Amino acid sequence: MEAFWGKMKYEWLNGQRFLTREQARAAVFEYMVKKIKFKIHLKAKIMEAGYTLDQLAKEIGITPSSLSKICNQHYDDIHGSTMLKIAKKINIRPDDIWEPLDE
């Protein structure tokens, strides 16, 4: 759990100052919603393409654990070529993996 808060502070709240607790709560909520939407979006795209996480991982030559990390946006140690393979297999733009579109 500490890793989550640390990552959130680094990725989302880094350097921000809030005048009220409500502003801080809203920023935390927005971060969590974006993370959840991204995870659901990517897993849905994988399933729409007819893959399970295990099948796709095997087909592109990575471990299911690595693919799960990508779905959870923990891809600091994942090579860009792996991201491109995923995007190609499930027919999405690579940018949709790194930076999901806002709705």
Disulfide bonds with the S-S distance in Angstrom:
none
